[in-house]
C-alpha cells in the first residue's frame, strides 16, 4: 500500500515529513518487502481504481429471492436517528416474544426487524456494519435508479461492507440477514452521523436471545453510567409498546440541535463578513509605556 500526501491540505511542509510512504499488509514474513516507485508527487494526480468489477474469491452468486415487504429500508424516511434510552440490543434481549415488533425499538432509532435469511435490497447511501453485501449497481452525477431500466446485474457481484458514494450518486445493494444482531446503518462522516444519518437493523431478534449473553461487567457499566439495560426504547419495562418520553425527548433534542446549528451559522457568517481594522503604534514612538503590537485605537467604524 502506497500513501501519497495531499499537499493542498498542508499549510507548511516540515523538512522531516515523509510525503510518500510504502506500507505492507503482511501475510508472509519471509516475502520481500519491496518499495514502490510513485510516479506522481501529488495525490490529486492519481487515478483511482474502480474495484466494482472485482469478483469475490468464493464466487458467491447474486441473491435473487428478494423480500417484498414494501418498506423503504434505506431511505431513512425523513427520520433523524436519536439514541434510545435503553440500547437497542438490550431491548431485544429483554423484550421476550415482543422482540420482533419494530415499534418497541422507538420511532427515532428507525429500527427495521429482519427475519432469518431474509434477502434485502437497498437503494443505499449509508452501509451497515455486520453484513457483507453485494454491490451490483452504482450511479453518479445526480443519477436516479430506475428498477425497470438499469445496467445488467453481474452474476458474481463485488462484495463489500462499506462504500464510497460519489457525489449525487447511489448504490443498489443486496444482503442476506444471516448474522443475528443489532447492526447500525450509517454514514461514515462523523458529523453526519451525529446529525442523525443512521438507522438500525434488528436481525433475527429471537436468535439474538437464544445465542447471546450480556456479560455481567456490561450490566455493571450500565448501572454505573445510569443507563437502563432492560425495557423498550423509552425504558418502559411494564408495557413495551408505551414509548412516552422517548419520542418527546427525540423531538426536543432535534429542536435544540437545529437552533444551535442556526446560531452557529449566523455567528460564522457575521465573523466571515467582518473586516476588523486596527491602528497600531510602535514601541517608543511618543509613548514609552506602549509595547510592540499594543492596540491603541479601534477604527471608528466599529467604535460607534
N, C-alpha and C positions, 0 to 999 in steps of 0.2 A: 504494500500500500504506500503510495507516494502522496505527500502533503505539499501543497503549494500555497503559501500565504497570500491572502488578498491584500495587495498593497494599498488599495483605495480605502481600506478600513484603518490604516495606520497614519497617525499624525507625524510621528517620528519613527525612524528605524534605528535602534541601537546597533552598534557595530558587532556585538556578540550575538545578535538574534539570527537564528537559523531559519531562513525563509523557506527553504526546501528540505524536506526530510523523507527518508525511506524507512518504513516500519514493516515488520513481518508478523503475520499470524502463523505461529509455528505448529506444524503437525509432526515434523520430523526434525529433531535437533541435529541430526548429522548432515542434513541437506545444506547446500551452500546458501549463504545469505548475501545475495548479490545486490549491489546498489543500482538503482535505476537512473538512467540519464534523462532528465526532464528537459524537453526541447523548448519550453516556454518559461518566462520569468514572472508572468502574471497569471493568476488563476482564471481571469476572465478570458484568456486566450485558449483555455481548454474546451474541447468539445465533449460534453457529457455522453456517456454510453447509455443508450436506451436498452435496459435489460428486459423489456416486456416480452421479447421473443425467446428468452431462455426457458428451457424445459427442466422441470424438477427431476432429480436423479431417479426417483421411483416411478416416473411417468404416470402419475395418477390422473385419470381422465376427468374431464369436466363433469361436475354434478349436474344432473338433468331433472331430477324429480323435485321441482321447486314447490315450496309451500305457498298456497294461495289464500292467505287469510284476509287480504285486502288492506293490511296495515302498512303504513309507510314507515318501516323500521328506522331508516336512516335519514329521514327528512327533518328530524328534530321538532317538527310541527310547532314552531314558534315558542317552544318551551326552553327557558333558561334554567340549566341544571342548578339545583340547590341541594347541598348535602343534607341528608336526613338526620334527625335526632339520634336514631339508632342506625348504626352501619347496616347496609343492605344485607350483607352476608349473615349478620346476627338475626335480622328479621326473618330471613329464610330458614335459619336453624331453629327458631323458636315459634314459628307460625303453625306447625303441625300440618293438618290437612288443608289449611288455607294458603300454603306456601306457593301454590300455582296461581294465585289471584294477584294480578299485577297491581290492583288498587291498593293493597296493603303496603306497597313499597313507596307510595307517595307520588302525586302527580308531577312534582318538580324534580324527581330523580329520573323521570322519563324512563321508567323500567319496562322492559319487554320480556315476558316469560316465554322461553323456548322449550319445546318438548324434545325428548331424546331423539337424536339423529335427524331432526328437522333440517331441511336444506333451505337456507335463507339467501335471497338475492337482494343486494343493496345497490342503490344509486347513491354513491358514497362520497363523503368529504372527510370523515373522521374515523379511521380504522380502529377496531377494538383490540385490547390485549386478550390473550387466552385462546385465540383462534388462528389457525394457519389457513388462509383462504386464497381462492383463485382470483386472479386479476385478469379478466379476459377482454376488457374494452376500456379505452381511455379517450377523452376528448379535451380539446384545448380551444382557446380563442372564443370564450363565452359560448361554447357549444352546448346543445341540448340533446340529451339522449332520447332517441325515438326507438321504442322496442320493436316497431314494425319496419324500421329502416336503419340498419346498423351494419358494421363490418362483421364478417363471419367469425363466430367464436371458434378458437382453436381447440383441437381435440385434447391437447395437453397444455393447458394454460399455465402461465407463470404463477408461482405460489409465494405469497408474501405475508408478513404480519404487520407491515406498515407501508405507506406510500407517500411520495412527494407529489402533491397535487399541483398541476400547472395553474397559473392564474386564469380564472374564468373557466376552468375545466371541470371534469368529473371523472370518476371511476365507477365502473359497474363490476361488482364482485359477488362471489358466492362462497358460502362456507357451510359446513355441516356441524350441527350442535352435538358434538360427540365428546365434549370436555366439560362435565358438570362444574358449575361455579358461577360466581358473580363477576362479570367482566365489564370494565368501563370502556366506553366507545367515545373517543375524544380527539380533539385537535392537539398536536404536539407543540404548538406555540403556547408557552406558559400563560401569557396574559389573556389569550383567547380562552384557555381552559378556565382561568379564574373568573372570566365573564360569563361562564355557563355553557360553553360549547362542548357539551358532553351528554351522554345518556348511558344507561346500563342494560346489559343483557343478563337476565337471571336464567341460567341454562340448566334445565332438568333439576328443579329445586328438591324433589323428593330423593333423587340420587345424592344431592348435596347432604341431606340429612342422614342418609344411610352410610355415607362413606367419609364424612368429615367430623372431626372432633376439635372443638375450640380449646386450645391449651389453657390451662389454668392461669398461667402468667399473663395471657392476653386479657382474661377477665379481670385480673388484678390491676392491670394498666388502665382498663376502662374505669374501674372503681376509683383509682387514684386521680384520674382526669375528670371524673364526674360525667362520664359518657355511659348512658344506659346500654346494656348488652342484650336486652330482651324487649319484645314489643314491635309494633308497626313503625312506620317512618316517623310518626309523631311521638313515639314512646308509650303508646297505649297498649297495655298487656291484657286488658279486660275485653275490649272489643277491637279486633284488628281492622275492622272496616271504618272505625271512627278516627279520622285524621285531623280533627280540630286542633289547631295550634300550629301544625306544620305548614299548612297552606298559607295561613296568615303570616307566619314567620318568613316564608319564602317571598311573599309579596312585599313585606316591609324591607327585607334585605335588598330586593330588586330596586325599590323606590330610592333607598339611600344610596345605592350604587350609581343610579342614574344621576341623582342630584350631585354626588361627589364628582362624577365624571364631567358634568356640566360646569361646575365651579372650577375644576382643574383646567378645562379647555379655555374658559374665559380668562383665567389668570395667565395662562401661557400666551394667549392672543394679545393681552394687554402688554405683557413683557416683550413680546416679539415686535410690536409696532412702536414701542417706546424708543426714543433717541436721547438718552441721558447725556447732558452736556455739563462738563465741569471745567472750572477755571483753576489752574494750579499755580502756586507760587514756588519759586526756587528758594532753597535754604540760604539765608544770609542776605537776601535782597530786601533790605529795609526792615526785616522782622527777624531778629536773632532767635526768637523762640520758635519760629516755624521750622518744621522738619521737611525733608525732601518728600514730596508726594502728598503733603497735607492738603486737604480740600478746604479752601478758604472762602470760596464764593460759589453759589449754585446759580445757574442761569435763571434769569427772571421768568423764563418760560415755565419753569417748574417751581418757582418760589412763590408766585402769586396764587 
